């Protein structure tokens, strides 16, 4: 049986600021403190555990979130309301557009720590 992802650690400059940035965009509950972490619980039981980085240098990671069409529209509206730049592609070459790849829609943006976040409505692995 394949393993299931339980949690991953996300380095940040300020764990609660970064975690709240994501939860506010998703319309999710506030992050919960757990030891040195600000934990964001996702729908499938996986947590993103934000931790304060030991240095100012944070290595950018990519996190993709599968959402419904209605959630996608709500999240994109929040991004636009806050004037957060977003792109249709992971290389950030197509500004202020979404893509229609893989039988769905998607877009990319950067969080306050430079992590490349993606919201999509159709997973890639079932194409």
C-alpha positions in Angstrom: 0.0 0.0 0.0 1.3 3.5 -0.8 2.2 5.8 2.0 0.0 8.8 2.8 1.6 12.2 3.4 0.8 13.3 7.0 2.6 16.7 7.2 5.4 18.7 5.8 7.4 21.5 7.3 7.4 24.9 5.6 10.2 27.4 6.5 9.1 30.9 6.9 10.2 34.3 8.3 7.2 34.5 10.6 5.3 31.2 11.0 1.9 32.7 11.9 2.0 35.5 9.3 2.8 33.0 6.6 0.3 30.4 7.7 -2.5 33.0 8.0 -1.7 34.3 4.6 -2.6 30.9 3.2 -5.6 30.2 5.5 -7.1 33.6 4.7 -6.9 33.1 1.0 -8.4 29.6 1.3 -11.1 30.8 3.7 -9.9 28.2 6.2 -9.6 28.2 10.0 -6.7 30.0 11.6 -3.5 28.0 12.0 -3.1 26.2 15.3 0.0 26.4 17.4 1.7 23.1 17.8 5.1 23.2 19.5 7.3 25.5 17.3 4.9 25.3 14.4 1.8 27.1 13.1 -0.1 24.2 11.6 -2.5 24.5 8.7 -4.9 21.5 8.5 -5.9 20.7 4.9 -9.1 18.9 3.9 -7.3 15.5 3.4 -5.8 15.5 6.9 -2.3 16.7 5.8 -0.9 19.6 7.8 1.5 22.2 6.6 3.6 23.0 9.7 5.1 26.5 9.3 8.3 27.0 11.3 10.5 30.1 11.7 13.6 29.7 9.7 17.0 29.8 11.3 18.2 32.3 8.8 16.8 35.0 6.4 17.5 32.7 3.4 14.5 30.4 2.7 14.7 27.9 -0.1 11.5 28.2 -2.2 9.3 25.2 -2.4 6.2 24.5 -4.5 2.8 23.6 -3.0 -0.2 22.8 -5.1 -3.7 22.7 -3.7 -6.6 20.9 -5.4 -9.9 22.8 -4.9 -13.4 22.7 -6.3 -14.5 25.2 -9.0 -16.4 27.2 -6.5 -13.4 27.3 -4.1 -11.1 28.3 -7.0 -13.4 31.3 -7.9 -13.4 32.4 -4.2 -9.7 32.1 -3.8 -8.9 33.9 -7.1 -11.3 36.7 -6.0 -9.4 37.1 -2.7 -6.1 37.2 -4.6 -7.5 39.9 -7.0 -9.0 41.9 -4.1 -5.6 42.0 -2.4 -3.8 42.9 -5.7 -1.5 39.8 -5.3 0.3 39.1 -8.6 -0.6 35.7 -10.1 0.4 33.8 -13.2 -1.0 31.1 -15.4 2.3 29.2 -15.4 4.8 28.0 -12.8 7.6 30.2 -14.2 5.6 33.4 -13.7 5.8 34.4 -17.3 2.0 34.9 -18.0 0.9 37.6 -15.5 -2.7 38.1 -14.2 -4.0 35.1 -16.1 -5.2 31.6 -15.2 -4.5 28.4 -17.2 -7.0 25.8 -18.5 -4.6 22.9 -18.4 -5.4 19.3 -17.6 -9.2 19.6 -18.0 -9.4 22.3 -15.3 -8.2 25.7 -14.2 -5.1 26.8 -12.3 -2.9 29.7 -11.3 0.4 30.3 -9.4 1.5 33.0 -7.0 4.2 33.6 -4.4 3.6 33.7 -0.6 5.4 36.2 1.6 8.5 33.8 1.9 8.8 33.2 -1.9 7.2 29.8 -1.9 5.4 29.1 -5.3 1.8 28.2 -4.5 -0.7 26.8 -7.0 -4.4 26.3 -6.9 -5.9 24.0 -9.5 -9.3 22.4 -10.1 -8.2 19.1 -11.7 -5.4 16.9 -10.6 -2.7 16.1 -13.2 -2.3 12.4 -12.5 -5.6 11.3 -13.9 -5.2 12.8 -17.4 
